[in-house]
Amino acid sequence: MVPQIDLCKDGPRCSRIVHGLWRLADWNKSEAEVQELILGCLERGITTFDHADIYGDYTCESLFGRALVDSGTDRSQIQVVTKCGIKLVSRNRPGHAIKCYDTTAAHIVASAENSLKNLRVDYIDLLLIHRPDPLMDPAQVNEAFVQLKDAGKVRHFGVSNFLPFQFEMLASKLDVPLVTNQIEYSVMHLDAHSDGSLDLCQRLALRPMAWSPMGGGRLFHEDSDRARRLRDILGRIGRRLGGASMDQVALAWLLAHPARLVPVLGTGRLSRIHKAVEALELTLPREEWFEIWCASTGRDVP
């Protein structure tokens, strides 16, 4: 059973593993199958669901919202995360002439209100700015965050894909705290170590959320030296650990970091979700952790 954790001292509760709905529209599931997926997550303690307004060409929130209501799920038993700040050229948003970023107060508020309607909920637990915006005015972001919080429409705020200096700049100008940074992190993507993202989260005692914790599937399918090295070592370590699968070992590697990352699983298969839950019980020894690190980088530590 997946435990509940706090993202930070004054932040929201969420499940230790989050279910990501980025590809929900691509899974071609019926509404009954989406309901089954939601309920299957809840049975295993995964109560936090991650969205963005743009996912599925602006359709995933609605697909989830309909299934959530019809499943009879108690809203108080789940946490809804969503993101805003990207505009796509889309038939569902005919007013957008070019893909761009928009973190004006008007856009953030309008996006949050659209998400509330599409998700069929009366509040969002956690709203994230999806990407750093080169034209971001922190006063505008603060205006939107305060308005949404005061109206009871959003309870907590964070960012996604922000580098440490971008996080700190925005946080210094806000009247509400940033409670997390959702970053890309996996055995296939180690940038968070070198760019300071994990160091900042540890310093601030914030749990980062990790999107694409399996490398977006590249770990299993990519024909590269790096992926082949990783598949080999993950398989060998899995056998040492009593038959753990590659994906379980890769997840245990991520979970072992003292930043206490919260993985966002982007799978529509309950069988893979079950395996991820089981990975919470794995203990990865330090030397095995570094074996995986060296396989990813292609060299020994200095």
RATA-V331100 format. One record per backbone hydrogen bond with DSSP energy under -1.0 kcal/mol. NH is the residue of the N-H (numbers start at 1). CO is the residue of the C=O. If there is no record, write none. Layout:
((NH | CO) (NH | CO))
This chain:
((2 | 44) (5 | 14) (7 | 12) (11 | 8) (14 | 5) (16 | 3) (18 | 263) (19 | 48) (20 | 265) (21 | 50) (24 | 21) (27 | 23) (34 | 30) (35 | 31) (36 | 32) (37 | 33) (38 | 34) (39 | 35) (40 | 36) (41 | 37) (42 | 38) (43 | 39) (44 | 41) (45 | 42) (46 | 41) (47 | 45) (49 | 79) (50 | 19) (51 | 81) (53 | 83) (55 | 52) (57 | 54) (58 | 54) (59 | 55) (60 | 55) (63 | 59) (64 | 60) (65 | 61) (66 | 62) (67 | 63) (68 | 64) (69 | 65) (70 | 66) (71 | 67) (72 | 69) (73 | 68) (77 | 74) (78 | 75) (79 | 47) (81 | 49) (82 | 126) (84 | 128) (87 | 100) (93 | 90) (96 | 93) (100 | 87) (102 | 85) (108 | 104) (109 | 105) (110 | 106) (111 | 107) (112 | 108) (113 | 109) (114 | 110) (115 | 111) (116 | 112) (117 | 113) (118 | 114) (119 | 115) (121 | 116) (124 | 153) (125 | 80) (126 | 80) (127 | 156) (128 | 82) (129 | 158) (130 | 84) (136 | 133) (140 | 137) (141 | 137) (142 | 138) (143 | 139) (144 | 140) (145 | 141) (146 | 142) (147 | 143) (148 | 144) (149 | 145) (150 | 146) (151 | 147) (152 | 149) (153 | 148) (154 | 148) (155 | 124) (158 | 127) (159 | 180) (160 | 129) (161 | 182) (167 | 163) (168 | 164) (169 | 165) (170 | 166) (171 | 167) (172 | 168) (173 | 170) (174 | 171) (179 | 157) (182 | 159) (183 | 209) (185 | 211) (186 | 189) (189 | 186) (193 | 190) (195 | 191) (198 | 192) (200 | 196) (201 | 197) (202 | 198) (203 | 199) (204 | 200) (206 | 201) (207 | 7) (209 | 181) (210 | 262) (211 | 183) (215 | 212) (218 | 215) (219 | 214) (221 | 217) (222 | 218) (224 | 222) (228 | 224) (229 | 225) (230 | 226) (231 | 227) (232 | 228) (233 | 229) (234 | 230) (235 | 231) (236 | 232) (237 | 233) (238 | 234) (239 | 235) (240 | 236) (241 | 237) (242 | 239) (243 | 238) (244 | 238) (249 | 245) (250 | 246) (251 | 247) (252 | 248) (253 | 249) (254 | 250) (255 | 251) (256 | 252) (257 | 254) (260 | 257) (262 | 208) (264 | 210) (265 | 18) (273 | 269) (274 | 270) (275 | 271) (276 | 272) (277 | 273) (278 | 274) (279 | 275) (280 | 277) (281 | 278) (282 | 279) (289 | 285) (290 | 286) (291 | 287) (292 | 288) (293 | 289) (294 | 290) (295 | 291) (296 | 292) (297 | 293) (298 | 294))
